[in-house]
């Protein structure tokens, strides 16, 4: 069985269609029925867990070569234990699982699970080892639940924000089903905080009662609530988009190419500014060619030539000024396809 891509992590804002009921302040979410392909994965996971607990850990050996994507990766993640030798479920363990799961598609799930169980057995002993097996089973079941949810469609009776809020409730319910409060806090709290930030950000952007300036003020205030490391990472990720928006405003205002270059260089560095300037020149040259074609096309349409002769002239212009690939593009942007 090929399990490729069946355990990819769920994107928070993926659209979900579920049934939900409100009773006072309590919300109950009902998950969609598990599809057959994911039910099969749950069975594989259960069988792997059962086997790990019924054979000696020395027998948990995989003889297959390491997947290419894992070669050169540091797989020696030390898993933390408490004072009584119990396995601590946190980000270290999650990262431990995720590294091996990243090889999905290169090898079957059965082999990946055996590889993880073998790695657990190499560094853990009872009771932590059995806890590791059990947590692995829960983690895979949890990932399957999320992958199954990803396949659902939005509830058409809800707005985008309502669908997102509902999804957050479902995710929280799934996490509570598979993990204790302490485990959920360790595994998902940072993710949940950022998800809440993104939801509030979207709410601001979709508020039609706010002006553009008011939206920016509220977004800036919201961003200030983020932890410094997350805020820095977000600013780095958003920098190109912000620079693009600023460049568009400057072009609309008629500012010079040199002024735009300096703004880009200050924000993104000289190399990026040079590449963007070259891209601007290429786009401007393309737009000039498109405009020339449109003008020629309009002139021909207004001429006294027959339809056949006009078409011959148009084909001649296209052959002269554009490559085969460009011809399709120019006709599309000119609305002639």
LUMLUM-318599 format. One record per residue (C-alpha): residue in three letters; x, y, z; residue number from 1. Coordinates in steps of 0.05 Angstrom, whole numbers, plus 5000, padded with zeros to 4 digits. Last residue first. Layout:
<atoms>
<atom 'ALA' <X Y Z> NUM>,
...
</atoms>
This chain:
<atoms>
<atom 'UNK' <4829 5681 4473> 337>,
<atom 'UNK' <4831 5754 4450> 336>,
<atom 'UNK' <4827 5787 4518> 335>,
<atom 'UNK' <4893 5825 4507> 334>,
<atom 'UNK' <4924 5789 4566> 333>,
<atom 'UNK' <4906 5722 4534> 332>,
<atom 'UNK' <4929 5741 4464> 331>,
<atom 'UNK' <4995 5766 4492> 330>,
<atom 'UNK' <5005 5701 4531> 329>,
<atom 'UNK' <4990 5655 4473> 328>,
<atom 'UNK' <5037 5693 4428> 327>,
<atom 'UNK' <5091 5694 4481> 326>,
<atom 'UNK' <5099 5619 4478> 325>,
<atom 'UNK' <5108 5620 4402> 324>,
<atom 'UNK' <5156 5679 4406> 323>,
<atom 'UNK' <5130 5750 4397> 322>,
<atom 'UNK' <5143 5811 4354> 321>,
<atom 'UNK' <5147 5786 4282> 320>,
<atom 'UNK' <5102 5725 4287> 319>,
<atom 'UNK' <5050 5765 4326> 318>,
<atom 'UNK' <5052 5822 4277> 317>,
<atom 'UNK' <5044 5774 4218> 316>,
<atom 'UNK' <4986 5738 4251> 315>,
<atom 'UNK' <4951 5804 4261> 314>,
<atom 'UNK' <4962 5823 4188> 313>,
<atom 'UNK' <4934 5757 4164> 312>,
<atom 'UNK' <4874 5765 4210> 311>,
<atom 'UNK' <4860 5834 4182> 310>,
<atom 'UNK' <4865 5807 4111> 309>,
<atom 'UNK' <4814 5752 4126> 308>,
<atom 'UNK' <4766 5801 4160> 307>,
<atom 'UNK' <4770 5847 4100> 306>,
<atom 'UNK' <4810 5911 4106> 305>,
<atom 'UNK' <4773 5977 4115> 304>,
<atom 'UNK' <4810 5993 4180> 303>,
<atom 'UNK' <4779 6000 4249> 302>,
<atom 'UNK' <4798 5929 4269> 301>,
<atom 'UNK' <4867 5940 4241> 300>,
<atom 'UNK' <4878 6002 4283> 299>,
<atom 'UNK' <4853 5966 4345> 298>,
<atom 'UNK' <4901 5908 4333> 297>,
<atom 'UNK' <4960 5955 4322> 296>,
<atom 'UNK' <4944 5992 4387> 295>,
<atom 'UNK' <4937 5926 4425> 294>,
<atom 'UNK' <5003 5901 4396> 293>,
<atom 'UNK' <5039 5964 4417> 292>,
<atom 'UNK' <5009 5959 4486> 291>,
<atom 'UNK' <5034 5887 4492> 290>,
<atom 'UNK' <5104 5906 4470> 289>,
<atom 'UNK' <5105 5964 4520> 288>,
<atom 'UNK' <5080 5917 4574> 287>,
<atom 'UNK' <5136 5868 4560> 286>,
<atom 'UNK' <5189 5923 4563> 285>,
<atom 'UNK' <5160 5947 4629> 284>,
<atom 'UNK' <5160 5876 4657> 283>,
<atom 'UNK' <5232 5866 4637> 282>,
<atom 'UNK' <5253 5933 4666> 281>,
<atom 'UNK' <5217 5918 4731> 280>,
<atom 'UNK' <5250 5850 4735> 279>,
<atom 'UNK' <5318 5882 4726> 278>,
<atom 'UNK' <5301 5931 4783> 277>,
<atom 'UNK' <5278 5872 4825> 276>,
<atom 'UNK' <5345 5836 4814> 275>,
<atom 'UNK' <5384 5898 4830> 274>,
<atom 'UNK' <5344 5911 4894> 273>,
<atom 'UNK' <5354 5839 4915> 272>,
<atom 'UNK' <5430 5846 4908> 271>,
<atom 'UNK' <5432 5913 4942> 270>,
<atom 'UNK' <5396 5892 5005> 269>,
<atom 'UNK' <5323 5878 5023> 268>,
<atom 'UNK' <5298 5940 5061> 267>,
<atom 'UNK' <5351 5993 5045> 266>,
<atom 'UNK' <5362 5965 4975> 265>,
<atom 'UNK' <5288 5965 4962> 264>,
<atom 'UNK' <5279 6037 4982> 263>,
<atom 'UNK' <5341 6057 4943> 262>,
<atom 'UNK' <5315 6023 4880> 261>,
<atom 'UNK' <5247 6056 4887> 260>,
<atom 'UNK' <5280 6124 4891> 259>,
<atom 'UNK' <5324 6107 4831> 258>,
<atom 'UNK' <5263 6085 4790> 257>,
<atom 'UNK' <5234 6153 4802> 256>,
<atom 'UNK' <5170 6170 4840> 255>,
<atom 'UNK' <5106 6177 4799> 254>,
<atom 'UNK' <5058 6170 4857> 253>,
<atom 'UNK' <5032 6106 4827> 252>,
<atom 'UNK' <5103 6080 4822> 251>,
<atom 'UNK' <5115 6097 4896> 250>,
<atom 'UNK' <5051 6061 4916> 249>,
<atom 'UNK' <5072 5999 4877> 248>,
<atom 'UNK' <5141 6001 4909> 247>,
<atom 'UNK' <5110 6004 4978> 246>,
<atom 'UNK' <5066 5943 4963> 245>,
<atom 'UNK' <5126 5904 4938> 244>,
<atom 'UNK' <5168 5924 4998> 243>,
<atom 'UNK' <5113 5901 5044> 242>,
<atom 'UNK' <5108 5834 5008> 241>,
<atom 'UNK' <5184 5825 5010> 240>,
<atom 'UNK' <5187 5842 5085> 239>,
<atom 'UNK' <5131 5795 5107> 238>,
<atom 'UNK' <5176 5735 5123> 237>,
<atom 'UNK' <5228 5778 5159> 236>,
<atom 'UNK' <5173 5815 5198> 235>,
<atom 'UNK' <5142 5748 5217> 234>,
<atom 'UNK' <5208 5721 5242> 233>,
<atom 'UNK' <5220 5784 5283> 232>,
<atom 'UNK' <5150 5782 5312> 231>,
<atom 'UNK' <5158 5709 5329> 230>,
<atom 'UNK' <5223 5722 5366> 229>,
<atom 'UNK' <5196 5783 5402> 228>,
<atom 'UNK' <5133 5749 5427> 227>,
<atom 'UNK' <5071 5776 5392> 226>,
<atom 'UNK' <5029 5831 5425> 225>,
<atom 'UNK' <5061 5886 5383> 224>,
<atom 'UNK' <5032 5852 5321> 223>,
<atom 'UNK' <4962 5868 5347> 222>,
<atom 'UNK' <4978 5941 5357> 221>,
<atom 'UNK' <5006 5944 5286> 220>,
<atom 'UNK' <4944 5909 5259> 219>,
<atom 'UNK' <4899 5958 5295> 218>,
<atom 'UNK' <4937 6018 5267> 217>,
<atom 'UNK' <4938 5988 5197> 216>,
<atom 'UNK' <4863 5975 5200> 215>,
<atom 'UNK' <4850 6046 5223> 214>,
<atom 'UNK' <4891 6074 5165> 213>,
<atom 'UNK' <4854 6030 5114> 212>,
<atom 'UNK' <4788 6054 5143> 211>,
<atom 'UNK' <4749 6009 5189> 210>,
<atom 'UNK' <4674 5994 5184> 209>,
<atom 'UNK' <4688 5942 5129> 208>,
<atom 'UNK' <4721 5895 5180> 207>,
<atom 'UNK' <4752 5841 5136> 206>,
<atom 'UNK' <4824 5862 5151> 205>,
<atom 'UNK' <4811 5866 5225> 204>,
<atom 'UNK' <4780 5797 5228> 203>,
<atom 'UNK' <4838 5769 5188> 202>,
<atom 'UNK' <4888 5796 5239> 201>,
<atom 'UNK' <4846 5768 5296> 200>,
<atom 'UNK' <4848 5700 5263> 199>,
<atom 'UNK' <4923 5706 5250> 198>,
<atom 'UNK' <4936 5723 5323> 197>,
<atom 'UNK' <4893 5664 5345> 196>,
<atom 'UNK' <4934 5618 5301> 195>,
<atom 'UNK' <4997 5647 5331> 194>,
<atom 'UNK' <4973 5631 5401> 193>,
<atom 'UNK' <4950 5562 5380> 192>,
<atom 'UNK' <5018 5545 5349> 191>,
<atom 'UNK' <5054 5567 5412> 190>,
<atom 'UNK' <5007 5526 5455> 189>,
<atom 'UNK' <5008 5463 5413> 188>,
<atom 'UNK' <5058 5412 5438> 187>,
<atom 'UNK' <5074 5434 5509> 186>,
<atom 'UNK' <5004 5458 5525> 185>,
<atom 'UNK' <4973 5397 5492> 184>,
<atom 'UNK' <5017 5352 5534> 183>,
<atom 'UNK' <4998 5387 5599> 182>,
<atom 'UNK' <4923 5385 5581> 181>,
<atom 'UNK' <4929 5310 5564> 180>,
<atom 'UNK' <4932 5289 5492> 179>,
<atom 'UNK' <4891 5249 5442> 178>,
<atom 'UNK' <4819 5272 5454> 177>,
<atom 'UNK' <4839 5341 5479> 176>,
<atom 'UNK' <4878 5352 5414> 175>,
<atom 'UNK' <4818 5331 5373> 174>,
<atom 'UNK' <4773 5379 5411> 173>,
<atom 'UNK' <4822 5436 5403> 172>,
<atom 'UNK' <4826 5422 5328> 171>,
<atom 'UNK' <4750 5422 5324> 170>,
<atom 'UNK' <4744 5488 5361> 169>,
<atom 'UNK' <4797 5519 5316> 168>,
<atom 'UNK' <4759 5493 5256> 167>,
<atom 'UNK' <4696 5528 5280> 166>,
<atom 'UNK' <4733 5593 5286> 165>,
<atom 'UNK' <4760 5585 5216> 164>,
<atom 'UNK' <4691 5569 5188> 163>,
<atom 'UNK' <4662 5629 5223> 162>,
<atom 'UNK' <4718 5673 5194> 161>,
<atom 'UNK' <4703 5649 5123> 160>,
<atom 'UNK' <4629 5659 5132> 159>,
<atom 'UNK' <4583 5601 5148> 158>,
<atom 'UNK' <4525 5570 5110> 157>,
<atom 'UNK' <4572 5542 5058> 156>,
<atom 'UNK' <4606 5497 5109> 155>,
<atom 'UNK' <4674 5489 5078> 154>,
<atom 'UNK' <4696 5423 5045> 153>,
<atom 'UNK' <4728 5363 5079> 152>,
<atom 'UNK' <4793 5332 5057> 151>,
<atom 'UNK' <4834 5369 5109> 150>,
<atom 'UNK' <4792 5336 5164> 149>,
<atom 'UNK' <4818 5268 5145> 148>,
<atom 'UNK' <4890 5293 5148> 147>,
<atom 'UNK' <4876 5321 5217> 146>,
<atom 'UNK' <4848 5256 5243> 145>,
<atom 'UNK' <4906 5218 5212> 144>,
<atom 'UNK' <4955 5264 5248> 143>,
<atom 'UNK' <4920 5249 5314> 142>,
<atom 'UNK' <4923 5174 5302> 141>,
<atom 'UNK' <4997 5182 5287> 140>,
<atom 'UNK' <5009 5220 5351> 139>,
<atom 'UNK' <4968 5172 5393> 138>,
<atom 'UNK' <5007 5112 5367> 137>,
<atom 'UNK' <5073 5148 5378> 136>,
<atom 'UNK' <5052 5166 5449> 135>,
<atom 'UNK' <5039 5092 5464> 134>,
<atom 'UNK' <5106 5070 5436> 133>,
<atom 'UNK' <5142 5124 5475> 132>,
<atom 'UNK' <5104 5107 5539> 131>,
<atom 'UNK' <5127 5035 5530> 130>,
<atom 'UNK' <5199 5060 5525> 129>,
<atom 'UNK' <5192 5109 5583> 128>,
<atom 'UNK' <5171 5054 5633> 127>,
<atom 'UNK' <5216 5018 5617> 126>,
<atom 'UNK' <5278 5033 5577> 125>,
<atom 'UNK' <5295 5087 5526> 124>,
<atom 'UNK' <5353 5102 5480> 123>,
<atom 'UNK' <5357 5047 5428> 122>,
<atom 'UNK' <5284 5026 5438> 121>,
<atom 'UNK' <5260 5094 5415> 120>,
<atom 'UNK' <5301 5089 5351> 119>,
<atom 'UNK' <5273 5020 5338> 118>,
<atom 'UNK' <5202 5045 5348> 117>,
<atom 'UNK' <5216 5103 5300> 116>,
<atom 'UNK' <5244 5056 5246> 115>,
<atom 'UNK' <5186 5008 5256> 114>,
<atom 'UNK' <5137 5065 5247> 113>,
<atom 'UNK' <5173 5088 5184> 112>,
<atom 'UNK' <5174 5017 5156> 111>,
<atom 'UNK' <5099 5007 5167> 110>,
<atom 'UNK' <5086 5076 5137> 109>,
<atom 'UNK' <5118 5056 5072> 108>,
<atom 'UNK' <5182 5087 5047> 107>,
<atom 'UNK' <5202 5147 5004> 106>,
<atom 'UNK' <5131 5174 5004> 105>,
<atom 'UNK' <5133 5192 5077> 104>,
<atom 'UNK' <5206 5209 5095> 103>,
<atom 'UNK' <5183 5270 5135> 102>,
<atom 'UNK' <5153 5220 5184> 101>,
<atom 'UNK' <5223 5205 5210> 100>,
<atom 'UNK' <5237 5277 5227> 99>,
<atom 'UNK' <5166 5288 5253> 98>,
<atom 'UNK' <5171 5235 5307> 97>,
<atom 'UNK' <5234 5263 5339> 96>,
<atom 'UNK' <5208 5334 5330> 95>,
<atom 'UNK' <5145 5315 5370> 94>,
<atom 'UNK' <5188 5281 5423> 93>,
<atom 'UNK' <5231 5343 5432> 92>,
<atom 'UNK' <5170 5388 5429> 91>,
<atom 'UNK' <5138 5356 5490> 90>,
<atom 'UNK' <5116 5290 5520> 89>,
<atom 'UNK' <5162 5276 5579> 88>,
<atom 'UNK' <5178 5201 5584> 87>,
<atom 'UNK' <5176 5174 5654> 86>,
<atom 'UNK' <5241 5158 5690> 85>,
<atom 'UNK' <5217 5179 5759> 84>,
<atom 'UNK' <5255 5245 5758> 83>,
<atom 'UNK' <5225 5263 5691> 82>,
<atom 'UNK' <5252 5241 5624> 81>,
<atom 'UNK' <5275 5281 5564> 80>,
<atom 'UNK' <5286 5251 5494> 79>,
<atom 'UNK' <5355 5262 5466> 78>,
<atom 'UNK' <5349 5275 5391> 77>,
<atom 'UNK' <5403 5236 5354> 76>,
<atom 'UNK' <5373 5236 5285> 75>,
<atom 'UNK' <5420 5289 5258> 74>,
<atom 'UNK' <5404 5291 5183> 73>,
<atom 'UNK' <5459 5270 5135> 72>,
<atom 'UNK' <5416 5217 5102> 71>,
<atom 'UNK' <5344 5229 5122> 70>,
<atom 'UNK' <5319 5251 5053> 69>,
<atom 'UNK' <5355 5191 5021> 68>,
<atom 'UNK' <5314 5141 5062> 67>,
<atom 'UNK' <5358 5099 5109> 66>,
<atom 'UNK' <5372 5031 5081> 65>,
<atom 'UNK' <5326 4974 5099> 64>,
<atom 'UNK' <5346 4927 5156> 63>,
<atom 'UNK' <5296 4952 5207> 62>,
<atom 'UNK' <5305 4925 5277> 61>,
<atom 'UNK' <5252 4919 5331> 60>,
<atom 'UNK' <5275 4849 5352> 59>,
<atom 'UNK' <5319 4877 5407> 58>,
<atom 'UNK' <5256 4909 5436> 57>,
<atom 'UNK' <5229 4840 5452> 56>,
<atom 'UNK' <5162 4828 5420> 55>,
<atom 'UNK' <5090 4840 5444> 54>,
<atom 'UNK' <5090 4915 5456> 53>,
<atom 'UNK' <5121 4934 5390> 52>,
<atom 'UNK' <5073 4887 5354> 51>,
<atom 'UNK' <5012 4920 5383> 50>,
<atom 'UNK' <5036 4990 5365> 49>,
<atom 'UNK' <5051 4968 5293> 48>,
<atom 'UNK' <4982 4935 5288> 47>,
<atom 'UNK' <4948 4998 5314> 46>,
<atom 'UNK' <4985 5042 5264> 45>,
<atom 'UNK' <4968 4997 5205> 44>,
<atom 'UNK' <4895 4998 5227> 43>,
<atom 'UNK' <4895 5073 5233> 42>,
<atom 'UNK' <4925 5077 5163> 41>,
<atom 'UNK' <4868 5034 5136> 40>,
<atom 'UNK' <4817 5079 5169> 39>,
<atom 'UNK' <4851 5136 5132> 38>,
<atom 'UNK' <4839 5106 5064> 37>,
<atom 'UNK' <4767 5087 5083> 36>,
<atom 'UNK' <4747 5158 5102> 35>,
<atom 'UNK' <4734 5175 5175> 34>,
<atom 'UNK' <4665 5204 5185> 33>,
<atom 'UNK' <4666 5278 5196> 32>,
<atom 'UNK' <4678 5302 5267> 31>,
<atom 'UNK' <4620 5325 5310> 30>,
<atom 'UNK' <4633 5389 5349> 29>,
<atom 'UNK' <4597 5406 5413> 28>,
<atom 'UNK' <4595 5478 5436> 27>,
<atom 'UNK' <4575 5496 5507> 26>,
<atom 'UNK' <4553 5567 5523> 25>,
<atom 'UNK' <4479 5552 5519> 24>,
<atom 'UNK' <4473 5492 5475> 23>,
<atom 'UNK' <4504 5505 5407> 22>,
<atom 'UNK' <4508 5449 5357> 21>,
<atom 'UNK' <4560 5432 5305> 20>,
<atom 'UNK' <4561 5391 5241> 19>,
<atom 'UNK' <4626 5392 5202> 18>,
<atom 'UNK' <4653 5419 5137> 17>,
<atom 'UNK' <4726 5440 5141> 16>,
<atom 'UNK' <4768 5490 5103> 15>,
<atom 'UNK' <4843 5489 5115> 14>,
<atom 'UNK' <4862 5548 5159> 13>,
<atom 'UNK' <4904 5508 5207> 12>,
<atom 'UNK' <4943 5470 5154> 11>,
<atom 'UNK' <4940 5396 5173> 10>,
<atom 'UNK' <5006 5360 5173> 9>,
<atom 'UNK' <5018 5310 5117> 8>,
<atom 'UNK' <4998 5240 5138> 7>,
<atom 'UNK' <4967 5214 5074> 6>,
<atom 'UNK' <5020 5244 5029> 5>,
<atom 'UNK' <5047 5177 5006> 4>,
<atom 'UNK' <5014 5117 5040> 3>,
<atom 'UNK' <5026 5069 4982> 2>,
<atom 'UNK' <5000 5000 5000> 1>,
</atoms>
